[in-house]
Amino acid sequence: MMTRAIYFFAACAMAAGCTTTKEATPVELQKINIAVPVPCQVATPERPAMPTEVLAPGVTPFVLLRASLAEIDRREAYEGQLAAALASCRAPLK
């Protein structure tokens, strides 16, 4: 008999917690931005052959100077391609 009384009071307590009010507060939603890592899909540009790497030992200084100037231009173009690939990987997703 005592266990029935305990169950009855427990059921009454749970039912009392289920009362509803006429003024229900609306639920406010918040937008939360979470950074999600994604793999970069940009291909790494291939490194070009540099003019000074193919020179034979003992070339004249004038030939070395021309190859060095050509290498500067080629290296700057390659670095520009690398910077563009890196920038596209760092760009935010849409």
Backbone atoms as SQL, in Angstrom:
CREATE TABLE atoms (id INTEGER PRIMARY KEY, chain TEXT, resi INTEGER, resn TEXT, atom TEXT, x REAL, y REAL, z REAL);
INSERT INTO atoms VALUES
  (1, 'A', 1, 'MET', 'N', 0.812, -1.181, 0.000),
  (2, 'A', 1, 'MET', 'CA', 0.000, 0.000, 0.000),
  (3, 'A', 1, 'MET', 'C', 0.862, 1.254, 0.000),
  (4, 'A', 2, 'MET', 'N', 1.986, 1.203, 0.715),
  (5, 'A', 2, 'MET', 'CA', 2.864, 2.354, 0.826),
  (6, 'A', 2, 'MET', 'C', 3.523, 2.662, -0.519),
  (7, 'A', 3, 'THR', 'N', 3.864, 1.609, -1.295),
  (8, 'A', 3, 'THR', 'CA', 4.509, 1.843, -2.579),
  (9, 'A', 3, 'THR', 'C', 3.532, 2.495, -3.561),
  (10, 'A', 4, 'ARG', 'N', 2.245, 2.119, -3.438),
  (11, 'A', 4, 'ARG', 'CA', 1.241, 2.756, -4.303),
  (12, 'A', 4, 'ARG', 'C', 1.127, 4.234, -3.989),
  (13, 'A', 5, 'ALA', 'N', 1.227, 4.585, -2.737),
  (14, 'A', 5, 'ALA', 'CA', 1.145, 5.992, -2.345),
  (15, 'A', 5, 'ALA', 'C', 2.356, 6.763, -2.873),
  (16, 'A', 6, 'ILE', 'N', 3.508, 6.139, -2.826),
  (17, 'A', 6, 'ILE', 'CA', 4.715, 6.803, -3.338),
  (18, 'A', 6, 'ILE', 'C', 4.606, 7.008, -4.840),
  (19, 'A', 7, 'TYR', 'N', 4.140, 5.986, -5.544),
  (20, 'A', 7, 'TYR', 'CA', 3.954, 6.124, -6.993),
  (21, 'A', 7, 'TYR', 'C', 2.913, 7.190, -7.314),
  (22, 'A', 8, 'PHE', 'N', 1.848, 7.264, -6.519),
  (23, 'A', 8, 'PHE', 'CA', 0.799, 8.241, -6.741),
  (24, 'A', 8, 'PHE', 'C', 1.338, 9.659, -6.565),
  (25, 'A', 9, 'PHE', 'N', 2.121, 9.899, -5.500),
  (26, 'A', 9, 'PHE', 'CA', 2.685, 11.229, -5.266),
  (27, 'A', 9, 'PHE', 'C', 3.717, 11.593, -6.336),
  (28, 'A', 10, 'ALA', 'N', 4.476, 10.601, -6.782),
  (29, 'A', 10, 'ALA', 'CA', 5.454, 10.861, -7.841),
  (30, 'A', 10, 'ALA', 'C', 4.749, 11.235, -9.138),
  (31, 'A', 11, 'ALA', 'N', 3.648, 10.526, -9.451),
  (32, 'A', 11, 'ALA', 'CA', 2.883, 10.830, -10.661),
  (33, 'A', 11, 'ALA', 'C', 2.255, 12.215, -10.562),
  (34, 'A', 12, 'CYS', 'N', 1.759, 12.587, -9.380),
  (35, 'A', 12, 'CYS', 'CA', 1.171, 13.919, -9.189),
  (36, 'A', 12, 'CYS', 'C', 2.234, 15.006, -9.342),
  (37, 'A', 13, 'ALA', 'N', 3.438, 14.764, -8.834),
  (38, 'A', 13, 'ALA', 'CA', 4.511, 15.754, -8.932),
  (39, 'A', 13, 'ALA', 'C', 4.936, 15.937, -10.387),
  (40, 'A', 14, 'MET', 'N', 5.005, 14.842, -11.132),
  (41, 'A', 14, 'MET', 'CA', 5.374, 14.955, -12.545),
  (42, 'A', 14, 'MET', 'C', 4.275, 15.642, -13.339),
  (43, 'A', 15, 'ALA', 'N', 3.033, 15.361, -13.034),
  (44, 'A', 15, 'ALA', 'CA', 1.918, 15.992, -13.745),
  (45, 'A', 15, 'ALA', 'C', 1.852, 17.480, -13.425),
  (46, 'A', 16, 'ALA', 'N', 2.235, 17.861, -12.219),
  (47, 'A', 16, 'ALA', 'CA', 2.210, 19.271, -11.848),
  (48, 'A', 16, 'ALA', 'C', 3.271, 20.049, -12.621),
  (49, 'A', 17, 'GLY', 'N', 4.343, 19.413, -12.995),
  (50, 'A', 17, 'GLY', 'CA', 5.395, 20.082, -13.766),
  (51, 'A', 17, 'GLY', 'C', 5.027, 20.260, -15.222),
  (52, 'A', 18, 'CYS', 'N', 3.972, 19.628, -15.686),
  (53, 'A', 18, 'CYS', 'CA', 3.584, 19.697, -17.095),
  (54, 'A', 18, 'CYS', 'C', 2.524, 20.757, -17.358),
  (55, 'A', 19, 'THR', 'N', 2.323, 21.680, -16.466),
  (56, 'A', 19, 'THR', 'CA', 1.316, 22.711, -16.689),
  (57, 'A', 19, 'THR', 'C', 1.795, 23.655, -17.767),
  (58, 'A', 20, 'THR', 'N', 0.850, 24.192, -18.514),
  (59, 'A', 20, 'THR', 'CA', 1.193, 25.121, -19.588),
  (60, 'A', 20, 'THR', 'C', 0.706, 26.508, -19.208),
  (61, 'A', 21, 'THR', 'N', 1.412, 27.483, -19.737),
  (62, 'A', 21, 'THR', 'CA', 0.997, 28.866, -19.515),
  (63, 'A', 21, 'THR', 'C', 0.483, 29.432, -20.827),
  (64, 'A', 22, 'LYS', 'N', -0.350, 30.470, -20.727),
  (65, 'A', 22, 'LYS', 'CA', -0.902, 31.063, -21.933),
  (66, 'A', 22, 'LYS', 'C', 0.138, 31.914, -22.660),
  (67, 'A', 23, 'GLU', 'N', 1.082, 32.459, -21.930),
  (68, 'A', 23, 'GLU', 'CA', 2.092, 33.311, -22.536),
  (69, 'A', 23, 'GLU', 'C', 3.400, 32.531, -22.697),
  (70, 'A', 24, 'ALA', 'N', 3.520, 31.828, -23.784),
  (71, 'A', 24, 'ALA', 'CA', 4.744, 31.081, -24.055),
  (72, 'A', 24, 'ALA', 'C', 5.754, 32.029, -24.707),
  (73, 'A', 25, 'THR', 'N', 6.965, 32.019, -24.239),
  (74, 'A', 25, 'THR', 'CA', 7.987, 32.890, -24.804),
  (75, 'A', 25, 'THR', 'C', 8.488, 32.296, -26.114),
  (76, 'A', 26, 'PRO', 'N', 8.641, 33.130, -27.132),
  (77, 'A', 26, 'PRO', 'CA', 9.140, 32.598, -28.406),
  (78, 'A', 26, 'PRO', 'C', 10.618, 32.228, -28.286),
  (79, 'A', 27, 'VAL', 'N', 10.998, 31.246, -29.049),
  (80, 'A', 27, 'VAL', 'CA', 12.380, 30.772, -29.040),
  (81, 'A', 27, 'VAL', 'C', 13.207, 31.693, -29.938),
  (82, 'A', 28, 'GLU', 'N', 14.308, 32.197, -29.429),
  (83, 'A', 28, 'GLU', 'CA', 15.189, 33.051, -30.211),
  (84, 'A', 28, 'GLU', 'C', 16.329, 32.203, -30.762),
  (85, 'A', 29, 'LEU', 'N', 16.534, 32.285, -32.067),
  (86, 'A', 29, 'LEU', 'CA', 17.594, 31.523, -32.718),
  (87, 'A', 29, 'LEU', 'C', 18.819, 32.404, -32.891),
  (88, 'A', 30, 'GLN', 'N', 19.966, 31.824, -32.706),
  (89, 'A', 30, 'GLN', 'CA', 21.216, 32.533, -32.911),
  (90, 'A', 30, 'GLN', 'C', 21.999, 31.833, -34.005),
  (91, 'A', 31, 'LYS', 'N', 22.607, 32.629, -34.856),
  (92, 'A', 31, 'LYS', 'CA', 23.462, 32.074, -35.897),
  (93, 'A', 31, 'LYS', 'C', 24.882, 32.016, -35.340),
  (94, 'A', 32, 'ILE', 'N', 25.479, 30.837, -35.399),
  (95, 'A', 32, 'ILE', 'CA', 26.829, 30.644, -34.888),
  (96, 'A', 32, 'ILE', 'C', 27.705, 30.198, -36.047),
  (97, 'A', 33, 'ASN', 'N', 28.760, 30.962, -36.293),
  (98, 'A', 33, 'ASN', 'CA', 29.690, 30.619, -37.366),
  (99, 'A', 33, 'ASN', 'C', 30.819, 29.778, -36.797),
  (100, 'A', 34, 'ILE', 'N', 31.007, 28.615, -37.398),
  (101, 'A', 34, 'ILE', 'CA', 32.066, 27.710, -36.974),
  (102, 'A', 34, 'ILE', 'C', 32.953, 27.424, -38.182),
  (103, 'A', 35, 'ALA', 'N', 34.231, 27.626, -38.020),
  (104, 'A', 35, 'ALA', 'CA', 35.167, 27.347, -39.109),
  (105, 'A', 35, 'ALA', 'C', 35.332, 25.837, -39.260),
  (106, 'A', 36, 'VAL', 'N', 35.158, 25.384, -40.482),
  (107, 'A', 36, 'VAL', 'CA', 35.294, 23.958, -40.776),
  (108, 'A', 36, 'VAL', 'C', 36.456, 23.796, -41.755),
  (109, 'A', 37, 'PRO', 'N', 37.481, 23.056, -41.392),
  (110, 'A', 37, 'PRO', 'CA', 38.609, 22.897, -42.311),
  (111, 'A', 37, 'PRO', 'C', 38.233, 22.040, -43.512),
  (112, 'A', 38, 'VAL', 'N', 38.624, 22.506, -44.675),
  (113, 'A', 38, 'VAL', 'CA', 38.382, 21.759, -45.911),
  (114, 'A', 38, 'VAL', 'C', 39.704, 21.658, -46.662),
  (115, 'A', 39, 'PRO', 'N', 39.909, 20.582, -47.386),
  (116, 'A', 39, 'PRO', 'CA', 41.160, 20.458, -48.139),
  (117, 'A', 39, 'PRO', 'C', 41.171, 21.431, -49.321),
  (118, 'A', 40, 'CYS', 'N', 42.343, 21.931, -49.628),
  (119, 'A', 40, 'CYS', 'CA', 42.502, 22.851, -50.760),
  (120, 'A', 40, 'CYS', 'C', 42.471, 22.040, -52.051),
  (121, 'A', 41, 'GLN', 'N', 41.672, 22.481, -53.006),
  (122, 'A', 41, 'GLN', 'CA', 41.519, 21.751, -54.260),
  (123, 'A', 41, 'GLN', 'C', 42.326, 22.367, -55.400),
  (124, 'A', 42, 'VAL', 'N', 43.176, 23.343, -55.103),
  (125, 'A', 42, 'VAL', 'CA', 43.964, 24.006, -56.139),
  (126, 'A', 42, 'VAL', 'C', 45.254, 23.232, -56.364),
  (127, 'A', 43, 'ALA', 'N', 45.566, 22.991, -57.619),
  (128, 'A', 43, 'ALA', 'CA', 46.797, 22.258, -57.950),
  (129, 'A', 43, 'ALA', 'C', 48.002, 23.184, -57.759),
  (130, 'A', 44, 'THR', 'N', 49.064, 22.647, -57.228),
  (131, 'A', 44, 'THR', 'CA', 50.290, 23.415, -57.055),
  (132, 'A', 44, 'THR', 'C', 50.942, 23.612, -58.414),
  (133, 'A', 45, 'PRO', 'N', 51.280, 24.850, -58.761),
  (134, 'A', 45, 'PRO', 'CA', 51.917, 25.056, -60.070),
  (135, 'A', 45, 'PRO', 'C', 53.294, 24.397, -60.118),
  (136, 'A', 46, 'GLU', 'N', 53.629, 23.873, -61.273),
  (137, 'A', 46, 'GLU', 'CA', 54.913, 23.196, -61.413),
  (138, 'A', 46, 'GLU', 'C', 56.035, 24.223, -61.457),
  (139, 'A', 47, 'ARG', 'N', 57.139, 23.869, -60.823),
  (140, 'A', 47, 'ARG', 'CA', 58.300, 24.760, -60.786),
  (141, 'A', 47, 'ARG', 'C', 58.977, 24.722, -62.149),
  (142, 'A', 48, 'PRO', 'N', 59.199, 25.889, -62.747),
  (143, 'A', 48, 'PRO', 'CA', 59.863, 25.894, -64.060),
  (144, 'A', 48, 'PRO', 'C', 61.358, 25.629, -63.925),
  (145, 'A', 49, 'ALA', 'N', 61.958, 25.226, -65.017),
  (146, 'A', 49, 'ALA', 'CA', 63.409, 25.030, -65.031),
  (147, 'A', 49, 'ALA', 'C', 64.066, 26.408, -65.029),
  (148, 'A', 50, 'MET', 'N', 64.988, 26.609, -64.115),
  (149, 'A', 50, 'MET', 'CA', 65.655, 27.900, -63.993),
  (150, 'A', 50, 'MET', 'C', 66.870, 27.943, -64.918),
  (151, 'A', 51, 'PRO', 'N', 67.074, 29.075, -65.596),
  (152, 'A', 51, 'PRO', 'CA', 68.167, 29.159, -66.584),
  (153, 'A', 51, 'PRO', 'C', 69.559, 28.950, -65.999),
  (154, 'A', 52, 'THR', 'N', 69.787, 29.366, -64.754),
  (155, 'A', 52, 'THR', 'CA', 71.134, 29.203, -64.195),
  (156, 'A', 52, 'THR', 'C', 71.419, 27.757, -63.796),
  (157, 'A', 53, 'GLU', 'N', 70.397, 26.932, -63.675),
  (158, 'A', 53, 'GLU', 'CA', 70.610, 25.541, -63.287),
  (159, 'A', 53, 'GLU', 'C', 71.162, 24.697, -64.433),
  (160, 'A', 54, 'VAL', 'N', 70.951, 25.147, -65.661),
  (161, 'A', 54, 'VAL', 'CA', 71.388, 24.351, -66.819),
  (162, 'A', 54, 'VAL', 'C', 72.686, 24.862, -67.416),
  (163, 'A', 55, 'LEU', 'N', 73.280, 25.890, -66.822),
  (164, 'A', 55, 'LEU', 'CA', 74.533, 26.421, -67.352),
  (165, 'A', 55, 'LEU', 'C', 75.689, 25.468, -67.056),
  (166, 'A', 56, 'ALA', 'N', 76.587, 25.406, -67.975),
  (167, 'A', 56, 'ALA', 'CA', 77.788, 24.583, -67.804),
  (168, 'A', 56, 'ALA', 'C', 78.768, 25.338, -66.900),
  (169, 'A', 57, 'PRO', 'N', 79.553, 24.626, -66.159),
  (170, 'A', 57, 'PRO', 'CA', 80.542, 25.314, -65.329),
  (171, 'A', 57, 'PRO', 'C', 81.557, 26.085, -66.186),
  (172, 'A', 58, 'GLY', 'N', 81.927, 27.261, -65.716),
  (173, 'A', 58, 'GLY', 'CA', 82.945, 28.051, -66.398),
  (174, 'A', 58, 'GLY', 'C', 82.409, 28.902, -67.526),
  (175, 'A', 59, 'VAL', 'N', 81.122, 29.239, -67.536),
  (176, 'A', 59, 'VAL', 'CA', 80.592, 30.111, -68.588),
  (177, 'A', 59, 'VAL', 'C', 81.073, 31.529, -68.347),
  (178, 'A', 60, 'THR', 'N', 80.976, 32.331, -69.373),
  (179, 'A', 60, 'THR', 'CA', 81.435, 33.718, -69.260),
  (180, 'A', 60, 'THR', 'C', 80.493, 34.503, -68.347),
  (181, 'A', 61, 'PRO', 'N', 80.990, 35.555, -67.734),
  (182, 'A', 61, 'PRO', 'CA', 80.133, 36.356, -66.849),
  (183, 'A', 61, 'PRO', 'C', 78.932, 36.967, -67.574),
  (184, 'A', 62, 'PHE', 'N', 79.101, 37.311, -68.852),
  (185, 'A', 62, 'PHE', 'CA', 77.975, 37.892, -69.587),
  (186, 'A', 62, 'PHE', 'C', 76.840, 36.875, -69.743),
  (187, 'A', 63, 'VAL', 'N', 77.157, 35.639, -70.041),
  (188, 'A', 63, 'VAL', 'CA', 76.147, 34.585, -70.179),
  (189, 'A', 63, 'VAL', 'C', 75.486, 34.328, -68.826),
  (190, 'A', 64, 'LEU', 'N', 76.275, 34.324, -67.762),
  (191, 'A', 64, 'LEU', 'CA', 75.730, 34.135, -66.416),
  (192, 'A', 64, 'LEU', 'C', 74.793, 35.282, -66.036),
  (193, 'A', 65, 'LEU', 'N', 75.163, 36.514, -66.417),
  (194, 'A', 65, 'LEU', 'CA', 74.315, 37.674, -66.137),
  (195, 'A', 65, 'LEU', 'C', 72.984, 37.569, -66.868),
  (196, 'A', 66, 'ARG', 'N', 73.026, 37.202, -68.160),
  (197, 'A', 66, 'ARG', 'CA', 71.774, 37.053, -68.920),
  (198, 'A', 66, 'ARG', 'C', 70.886, 35.973, -68.318),
  (199, 'A', 67, 'ALA', 'N', 71.477, 34.846, -67.929),
  (200, 'A', 67, 'ALA', 'CA', 70.702, 33.747, -67.337),
  (201, 'A', 67, 'ALA', 'C', 70.126, 34.166, -65.983),
  (202, 'A', 68, 'SER', 'N', 70.878, 34.933, -65.216),
  (203, 'A', 68, 'SER', 'CA', 70.394, 35.389, -63.908),
  (204, 'A', 68, 'SER', 'C', 69.219, 36.347, -64.058),
  (205, 'A', 69, 'LEU', 'N', 69.304, 37.260, -65.018),
  (206, 'A', 69, 'LEU', 'CA', 68.194, 38.197, -65.249),
  (207, 'A', 69, 'LEU', 'C', 66.946, 37.456, -65.735),
  (208, 'A', 70, 'ALA', 'N', 67.138, 36.466, -66.593),
  (209, 'A', 70, 'ALA', 'CA', 65.995, 35.669, -67.059),
  (210, 'A', 70, 'ALA', 'C', 65.400, 34.866, -65.913),
  (211, 'A', 71, 'GLU', 'N', 66.268, 34.386, -65.014),
  (212, 'A', 71, 'GLU', 'CA', 65.775, 33.611, -63.878),
  (213, 'A', 71, 'GLU', 'C', 64.959, 34.472, -62.924),
  (214, 'A', 72, 'ILE', 'N', 65.344, 35.718, -62.750),
  (215, 'A', 72, 'ILE', 'CA', 64.582, 36.615, -61.873),
  (216, 'A', 72, 'ILE', 'C', 63.153, 36.752, -62.379),
  (217, 'A', 73, 'ASP', 'N', 62.999, 36.977, -63.682),
  (218, 'A', 73, 'ASP', 'CA', 61.651, 37.112, -64.258),
  (219, 'A', 73, 'ASP', 'C', 60.850, 35.815, -64.113),
  (220, 'A', 74, 'ARG', 'N', 61.503, 34.701, -64.400),
  (221, 'A', 74, 'ARG', 'CA', 60.812, 33.417, -64.320),
  (222, 'A', 74, 'ARG', 'C', 60.424, 33.085, -62.879),
  (223, 'A', 75, 'ARG', 'N', 61.303, 33.395, -61.923),
  (224, 'A', 75, 'ARG', 'CA', 61.028, 33.114, -60.514),
  (225, 'A', 75, 'ARG', 'C', 59.900, 34.010, -59.989),
  (226, 'A', 76, 'GLU', 'N', 59.868, 35.276, -60.408),
  (227, 'A', 76, 'GLU', 'CA', 58.783, 36.168, -59.983),
  (228, 'A', 76, 'GLU', 'C', 57.437, 35.688, -60.511),
  (229, 'A', 77, 'ALA', 'N', 57.408, 35.199, -61.746),
  (230, 'A', 77, 'ALA', 'CA', 56.156, 34.670, -62.295),
  (231, 'A', 77, 'ALA', 'C', 55.712, 33.430, -61.531),
  (232, 'A', 78, 'TYR', 'N', 56.660, 32.571, -61.194),
  (233, 'A', 78, 'TYR', 'CA', 56.337, 31.349, -60.438),
  (234, 'A', 78, 'TYR', 'C', 55.838, 31.700, -59.042),
  (235, 'A', 79, 'GLU', 'N', 56.475, 32.662, -58.390),
  (236, 'A', 79, 'GLU', 'CA', 56.025, 33.084, -57.058),
  (237, 'A', 79, 'GLU', 'C', 54.629, 33.701, -57.121),
  (238, 'A', 80, 'GLY', 'N', 54.317, 34.394, -58.217),
  (239, 'A', 80, 'GLY', 'CA', 52.965, 34.936, -58.393),
  (240, 'A', 80, 'GLY', 'C', 51.929, 33.829, -58.503),
  (241, 'A', 81, 'GLN', 'N', 52.261, 32.761, -59.224),
  (242, 'A', 81, 'GLN', 'CA', 51.348, 31.619, -59.332),
  (243, 'A', 81, 'GLN', 'C', 51.156, 30.946, -57.981),
  (244, 'A', 82, 'LEU', 'N', 52.241, 30.804, -57.210),
  (245, 'A', 82, 'LEU', 'CA', 52.130, 30.208, -55.876),
  (246, 'A', 82, 'LEU', 'C', 51.275, 31.076, -54.952),
  (247, 'A', 83, 'ALA', 'N', 51.465, 32.389, -55.024),
  (248, 'A', 83, 'ALA', 'CA', 50.679, 33.298, -54.179),
  (249, 'A', 83, 'ALA', 'C', 49.201, 33.236, -54.544),
  (250, 'A', 84, 'ALA', 'N', 48.890, 33.131, -55.841),
  (251, 'A', 84, 'ALA', 'CA', 47.488, 33.033, -56.271),
  (252, 'A', 84, 'ALA', 'C', 46.864, 31.722, -55.795),
  (253, 'A', 85, 'ALA', 'N', 47.628, 30.629, -55.853),
  (254, 'A', 85, 'ALA', 'CA', 47.105, 29.340, -55.384),
  (255, 'A', 85, 'ALA', 'C', 46.867, 29.374, -53.881),
  (256, 'A', 86, 'LEU', 'N', 47.776, 29.986, -53.136),
  (257, 'A', 86, 'LEU', 'CA', 47.610, 30.085, -51.690),
  (258, 'A', 86, 'LEU', 'C', 46.430, 30.981, -51.327),
  (259, 'A', 87, 'ALA', 'N', 46.261, 32.073, -52.065),
  (260, 'A', 87, 'ALA', 'CA', 45.139, 32.984, -51.789),
  (261, 'A', 87, 'ALA', 'C', 43.795, 32.303, -52.055),
  (262, 'A', 88, 'SER', 'N', 43.738, 31.474, -53.098),
  (263, 'A', 88, 'SER', 'CA', 42.472, 30.795, -53.372),
  (264, 'A', 88, 'SER', 'C', 42.171, 29.740, -52.309),
  (265, 'A', 89, 'CYS', 'N', 43.210, 29.169, -51.686),
  (266, 'A', 89, 'CYS', 'CA', 42.980, 28.195, -50.611),
  (267, 'A', 89, 'CYS', 'C', 42.551, 28.891, -49.336),
  (268, 'A', 90, 'ARG', 'N', 42.985, 30.116, -49.136),
  (269, 'A', 90, 'ARG', 'CA', 42.630, 30.848, -47.924),
  (270, 'A', 90, 'ARG', 'C', 41.327, 31.620, -48.053),
  (271, 'A', 91, 'ALA', 'N', 40.777, 31.712, -49.245),
  (272, 'A', 91, 'ALA', 'CA', 39.540, 32.471, -49.462),
  (273, 'A', 91, 'ALA', 'C', 38.402, 31.821, -48.689),
  (274, 'A', 92, 'PRO', 'N', 37.519, 32.636, -48.102),
  (275, 'A', 92, 'PRO', 'CA', 36.401, 32.063, -47.356),
  (276, 'A', 92, 'PRO', 'C', 35.413, 31.361, -48.285),
  (277, 'A', 93, 'LEU', 'N', 34.787, 30.314, -47.766),
  (278, 'A', 93, 'LEU', 'CA', 33.795, 29.568, -48.541),
  (279, 'A', 93, 'LEU', 'C', 32.518, 30.366, -48.651),
  (280, 'A', 94, 'LYS', 'N', 31.823, 30.184, -49.750),
  (281, 'A', 94, 'LYS', 'CA', 30.557, 30.908, -49.962),
  (282, 'A', 94, 'LYS', 'C', 29.395, 30.008, -49.707);
